[in-house]
């Protein structure tokens, strides 16, 4: 049996920045973000055309 000396856990060095660590943990795929934005835009357009547009004449005319 070989004896290994205790080594403390590695602490972030100055070359590792917190932004790199956070980006790797909390980053989002740009394709997923683009798909979300397209989907949200479609939902807003459908809402505008089906729910909001029919009442336009009622609320904005005399």
Beta strands, then each sheet from edge to edge (+ up, - down):
end
